[in-house]
Amino acid sequence: MNGLVQSVSRGIARVTGSALGPYQTAVIRIGFSATWLLFLLREIPHRHELYGPDGPWSRELAEQLIADNGAFTALVWWDGTAWFEAVYALAVLSSLLLLLGWRTRTASVLFMVGVLSLQNRSIFMGDGGDNVLHLMSIYLVLTRCGQVWSLDARRARRAAEARARGERVVDRTGPALWTVLGFALLLVTLAGRLDGDWFVPALLWAVWSAQGLWWGVGRWARTGQPRMLLDVVAGIVHNGALLVIMAEACLIYATAGWYKIQGSRWQDGTAVHYPLHLEYFSPWPGLSEALAANGTMVMLITYGTVAVQVAFPFTLFNRRIKNVLLAAMITEHAVIAVVLGLPFFSLAMIAADSVFLPTSFLRRLGGWAQRARRRVVPHGDGTGKVPRPRGAREDAGQAHVGFMA
């Protein structure tokens, strides 16, 4: 009985003591922001037809659908090409800032607004990858995805070094962003543009209020206790969002696998054969024909896809088997990107899979990237070591600069 109590106590202490999975959430942040950024840049010549005033799904049709389902999109707030261009530019800029990890809490909110605004404006322009991106853009708002591999992490390290030298660190950018965005949110709310579904407006106001509370406590609290409490709450929210992301990925694969089992083409091992003969999914016709001509390979890929998708959620507690299946799924999505011409769907799924990557592998990957960068731009101490994220209890009163990352 005492052993059980101790295990539960250790589990609670771990969940409440720090934000778990810093490298995994950083990879998710980088993966999804890069996927959306590359998609937006590729579609710049066609943006008006996809989401803008020249699209087949007109603004009137979008307004009728939104009035029925209450979906959030800023593109219907005002009419005109100028407003569309501003929202599209905001989506591109926020994706870039989130990719770099600059003010990740604010950038993640703007990233979510950009994703939801464009996707909900023309819901028939997406695919499975867009659905995953849609959900993950909301979950990222609740995570502390800038603990490592971000400009925020570098800023926090420099601020800690400056305080260690006795220098005073003042953050002006965070309060300025909070004031400007709060004023914009207030104007939009008073104008009645957030009268649809309650969830996204409530999330926007909750994040804005939390940012203000965090800054106010850090500035005026006489002791570090209030900041420690807020740090614990932020860590719990982060860990809950990370758990939801993992459950979402498992649900996607489990649902896809069990639905495939019910299909006759998946049962007889020929399902992969058919998309290889569709012109829309054949960017490399010669490669598709060569693969489709090998019946044994088609059968192995068909059965292997079903087996991996069904089995993966059940292997999460066996690290070795999980890593093997994870490598198989990432390889499968990379092949889909090339053979079927679905790069953004594959990138979104690989980014979702990254939440299960081992921390040791991600640290090595970060070390390789850092050494490669130093060969191009020599600087730093030359060790190539990736610094560990600061613990939640490490100098809790001074562990953060300005607003939460």
C-alpha positions in Angstrom: 0.0 0.0 0.0 2.8 2.4 0.9 4.5 1.6 -2.5 1.3 2.6 -4.3 0.9 5.8 -2.4 4.6 6.7 -3.1 4.1 6.0 -6.8 1.0 8.2 -6.9 2.8 10.9 -5.1 5.7 10.8 -7.5 3.4 10.9 -10.4 1.5 13.9 -9.0 4.8 15.7 -8.3 6.1 15.0 -11.8 2.9 16.3 -13.4 2.7 19.4 -11.3 6.4 20.1 -10.9 7.3 20.8 -14.5 6.1 21.0 -18.1 6.8 17.6 -19.6 8.0 16.8 -23.1 9.7 20.1 -23.9 11.5 18.7 -26.9 8.4 16.9 -28.2 6.3 20.0 -28.0 9.0 22.0 -29.7 9.1 19.6 -32.6 5.3 19.8 -32.8 5.5 23.6 -32.8 8.1 23.6 -35.5 6.5 20.9 -37.6 3.0 22.4 -37.8 4.1 26.0 -38.2 6.5 24.9 -41.0 3.7 22.9 -42.7 1.2 25.8 -42.6 3.9 28.3 -43.7 5.0 26.3 -46.7 1.4 25.7 -47.7 0.6 29.4 -47.5 3.7 30.4 -49.5 3.0 27.8 -52.2 -0.6 29.0 -52.6 0.1 32.7 -52.7 -0.6 32.8 -56.5 -4.0 31.0 -55.8 -4.9 32.5 -52.5 -7.9 34.5 -53.9 -9.4 31.4 -55.5 -8.9 29.2 -52.4 -10.0 31.5 -49.6 -10.5 35.0 -51.0 -13.1 37.0 -52.9 -12.5 35.1 -56.2 -13.2 31.6 -54.8 -16.1 29.4 -55.9 -17.2 29.3 -52.2 -18.4 32.9 -52.0 -18.6 35.1 -49.0 -22.4 34.8 -48.9 -22.2 31.0 -48.8 -19.5 31.1 -46.1 -21.7 33.5 -44.0 -24.7 31.2 -44.3 -22.6 28.2 -43.2 -21.0 30.1 -40.3 -24.4 31.3 -39.1 -25.4 27.7 -38.9 -22.3 26.1 -37.3 -20.9 29.1 -35.4 -17.3 28.5 -36.7 -14.7 31.1 -36.1 -13.2 33.0 -39.0 -11.9 36.5 -39.2 -12.3 36.7 -43.0 -16.1 37.4 -42.7 -15.7 40.2 -40.2 -15.2 42.7 -43.0 -15.5 42.6 -46.8 -12.9 43.6 -49.3 -9.6 42.4 -50.8 -7.5 44.6 -48.3 -8.9 42.8 -45.3 -8.3 39.4 -46.9 -4.7 40.3 -47.7 -4.2 41.5 -44.1 -5.5 38.2 -42.6 -3.4 36.1 -45.1 -0.3 38.2 -44.2 -1.0 37.7 -40.5 -1.3 33.9 -41.1 2.1 33.9 -42.8 3.8 36.1 -40.2 2.4 34.2 -37.2 3.6 30.9 -38.8 7.1 32.3 -39.2 7.2 33.7 -35.7 5.9 30.4 -34.2 8.5 28.5 -36.2 11.3 30.6 -34.8 9.8 30.5 -31.3 9.5 34.3 -30.9 7.0 35.1 -28.1 5.5 31.7 -28.6 2.4 32.2 -26.5 1.3 35.2 -28.5 2.5 33.7 -31.8 0.6 30.5 -31.1 -2.7 32.5 -30.6 -2.2 34.4 -33.8 -1.3 31.1 -35.5 -4.5 29.6 -34.4 -6.5 32.6 -35.6 -4.9 32.4 -39.0 -5.5 28.7 -39.4 -9.1 28.8 -38.2 -9.8 31.9 -40.3 -8.7 30.5 -43.6 -9.8 26.9 -43.1 -13.3 27.8 -41.8 -13.7 30.3 -44.6 -13.6 27.6 -47.3 -14.1 24.2 -45.6 -14.0 22.2 -48.9 -10.4 23.2 -49.7 -8.9 20.9 -47.1 -8.0 17.2 -46.5 -7.1 15.0 -43.6 -3.9 17.0 -43.0 -5.9 20.2 -42.7 -8.1 18.6 -40.0 -5.1 17.6 -38.0 -3.6 21.1 -38.3 -6.9 22.6 -37.4 -7.0 20.8 -34.0 -3.3 21.1 -33.2 -3.4 24.9 -33.7 -5.8 25.0 -30.8 -3.9 22.6 -28.6 -0.6 24.5 -29.2 -2.0 27.6 -27.5 -2.2 25.7 -24.2 1.3 24.3 -24.4 4.6 25.8 -23.3 6.2 25.0 -26.7 9.0 27.5 -26.5 11.1 25.9 -23.7 13.8 24.7 -26.1 14.8 25.4 -29.7 13.3 28.9 -29.7 14.2 32.5 -29.6 12.3 32.6 -26.3 14.6 30.0 -24.8 17.6 32.0 -25.9 16.1 35.2 -24.5 15.5 33.5 -21.1 19.1 32.2 -21.0 20.5 35.6 -21.7 18.2 37.3 -19.2 19.3 34.7 -16.5 23.0 35.4 -17.3 22.3 39.2 -17.1 20.7 38.8 -13.7 23.6 36.7 -12.5 25.8 39.6 -13.4 23.6 41.9 -11.3 22.0 43.6 -14.2 18.3 44.6 -14.3 16.2 42.9 -16.9 13.2 44.8 -18.2 10.7 43.3 -20.7 8.9 45.9 -22.8 7.9 43.9 -25.8 5.6 41.6 -23.9 3.4 44.3 -22.3 3.3 46.2 -25.5 2.0 43.1 -27.4 -0.5 42.4 -24.6 -1.8 46.0 -24.7 -2.2 46.1 -28.5 -3.8 42.7 -28.9 -6.1 43.3 -26.0 -7.3 46.6 -27.5 -7.9 44.8 -30.8 -9.7 42.0 -29.1 -11.9 44.5 -27.2 -12.8 46.3 -30.4 -13.7 43.1 -32.2 -15.8 41.9 -29.3 -17.7 45.2 -29.0 -18.3 45.2 -32.8 -20.1 41.9 -32.3 -17.7 39.9 -34.5 -17.3 37.1 -31.9 -21.0 36.3 -31.5 -20.7 32.8 -32.9 -19.6 29.7 -31.0 -18.3 30.7 -27.5 -15.2 28.5 -27.4 -12.6 30.5 -29.5 -13.6 33.9 -28.0 -13.5 32.5 -24.5 -10.0 31.0 -25.2 -8.7 34.3 -26.6 -9.9 36.2 -23.6 -8.6 33.6 -21.2 -5.1 33.6 -22.7 -5.1 37.4 -22.7 -6.1 37.5 -19.1 -3.6 34.9 -18.1 -0.8 36.8 -19.8 -1.7 40.0 -17.9 -1.9 38.1 -14.6 1.5 36.5 -15.2 3.1 39.8 -15.9 1.4 41.6 -13.0 2.4 39.0 -10.5 6.0 39.0 -11.8 6.1 42.8 -11.5 4.4 43.5 -8.2 4.5 40.3 -6.1 6.8 40.8 -3.1 7.7 37.1 -3.0 8.2 34.3 -5.5 5.3 32.3 -4.2 2.5 33.7 -6.5 4.8 33.2 -9.5 5.5 29.6 -8.4 1.8 28.9 -8.2 1.1 30.3 -11.6 4.1 28.3 -13.0 2.5 25.1 -11.5 -0.9 25.9 -13.1 0.8 26.6 -16.5 2.7 23.3 -16.3 -0.5 21.4 -15.5 -2.3 23.0 -18.4 0.7 22.2 -20.7 0.8 18.6 -19.6 -3.0 18.2 -20.1 -2.7 19.6 -23.6 0.2 17.3 -24.4 -1.8 14.3 -23.2 -4.7 15.4 -25.5 -2.3 15.7 -28.4 -1.0 12.1 -27.8 -4.6 10.8 -27.4 -5.6 12.6 -30.6 -2.8 11.0 -32.6 -3.7 7.6 -31.2 -7.3 8.1 -32.0 -6.5 9.1 -35.6 -4.5 5.9 -36.2 -6.9 3.6 -34.4 -9.9 5.0 -36.2 -8.2 4.8 -39.6 -7.0 1.3 -39.0 -10.3 -0.1 -37.8 -12.2 1.5 -40.6 -9.7 0.0 -43.1 -10.3 -3.5 -41.7 -13.9 -3.2 -42.6 -13.1 -2.4 -46.3 -13.1 -5.3 -48.7 -10.1 -3.9 -50.7 -8.0 -3.7 -47.5 -9.1 -7.2 -46.6 -7.9 -8.7 -50.0 -4.7 -6.6 -50.0 -5.4 -4.5 -53.1 -6.4 -1.1 -51.6 -3.0 0.6 -52.3 -3.3 -0.5 -56.0 -6.1 1.9 -56.8 -4.8 5.4 -55.8 -1.6 4.6 -57.7 -3.6 4.6 -60.9 -5.4 7.9 -60.2 -3.9 10.8 -62.3 -4.6 13.3 -59.5 -2.4 11.2 -57.1 0.4 10.5 -59.6 3.0 13.3 -59.7 5.5 10.7 -60.8 3.6 8.3 -63.1 6.6 6.1 -63.8 7.2 5.6 -60.1 3.5 4.9 -59.4 3.3 2.4 -62.3 6.4 0.6 -61.1 5.1 0.2 -57.6 1.6 -0.8 -58.7 3.0 -3.5 -61.1 4.5 -5.4 -58.1 1.6 -7.2 -56.6 3.5 -8.6 -53.7 4.7 -5.1 -52.7 1.2 -3.7 -52.9 -0.1 -6.5 -50.7 2.6 -6.0 -48.1 2.1 -2.3 -48.0 -1.7 -2.7 -47.7 -1.6 -5.2 -44.9 1.4 -3.5 -43.2 -0.5 -0.1 -43.1 -3.5 -1.6 -41.4 -1.4 -3.6 -38.9 0.7 -0.6 -37.9 -2.2 1.7 -37.5 -4.2 -0.7 -35.4 -1.3 -1.9 -33.3 0.3 1.5 -32.6 -1.9 2.7 -29.7 -1.3 -0.6 -27.9 2.5 -0.4 -28.1 2.9 2.9 -26.3 4.1 1.2 -23.1 6.7 -0.8 -24.9 9.3 1.7 -25.9 11.2 -0.5 -28.4 8.1 -1.8 -30.3 6.7 1.7 -30.2 9.8 3.2 -31.8 9.8 0.6 -34.5 6.2 1.3 -35.5 6.8 5.0 -35.2 9.6 4.8 -37.7 7.4 2.8 -40.0 4.6 5.3 -39.9 7.0 8.3 -40.5 8.5 6.4 -43.4 5.0 5.6 -44.8 4.0 9.3 -44.7 7.3 10.3 -46.4 6.5 7.8 -49.2 3.0 9.1 -49.5 4.4 12.7 -49.8 6.5 11.6 -52.8 4.5 8.9 -54.5 1.0 10.3 -54.1 1.9 14.0 -54.1 0.5 14.9 -50.7 3.4 16.7 -49.0 1.4 18.8 -46.6 -0.8 16.0 -45.4 2.4 13.9 -44.8 4.1 16.8 -43.0 1.1 17.3 -40.7 1.0 13.6 -39.8 4.7 13.4 -39.3 4.5 16.5 -37.0 1.7 14.7 -35.0 3.8 11.5 -34.8 6.7 13.5 -33.4 5.0 13.8 -30.0 6.1 10.1 -29.4 9.7 10.5 -30.4 12.2 9.7 -27.6 13.8 12.6 -25.8 17.3 11.1 -26.2 16.9 11.0 -30.0 15.6 14.6 -30.1 18.5 15.9 -28.0 20.9 14.2 -30.3 19.1 15.7 -33.3 19.3 19.1 -31.7 23.0 18.6 -31.1 23.6 17.6 -34.8 21.7 20.6 -36.0 23.6 22.9 -33.6 27.0 21.5 -34.8 25.9 21.9 -38.4 24.9 25.5 -37.8 28.3 26.3 -36.1 30.1 25.0 -39.2 28.2 27.5 -41.3 28.1 30.4 -38.7 30.8 29.8 -36.1 29.9 31.2 -32.7 29.3 30.1 -29.1 31.4 27.7 -27.0 31.8 25.1 -29.7 30.6 22.2 -27.5 27.6 21.4 -29.6 25.6 20.6 -26.5 21.9 21.3 -26.3 21.0 23.1 -23.1 18.3 21.4 -21.0 15.1 23.4 -20.3 15.0 25.2 -17.1 13.0 23.3 -14.4 9.8 24.8 -13.1 11.3 25.0 -9.6 14.7 26.3 -10.6 14.8 29.9 -9.4 11.0 30.1 -9.7 10.9 33.8 -9.0 13.3 34.6 -11.8 13.0 31.7 -14.2 11.0 33.7 -16.8 11.3 36.9 -18.7 8.2 38.9 -19.1 5.3 36.8 -20.4 5.1 33.1 -20.5 6.7 31.3 -23.4 
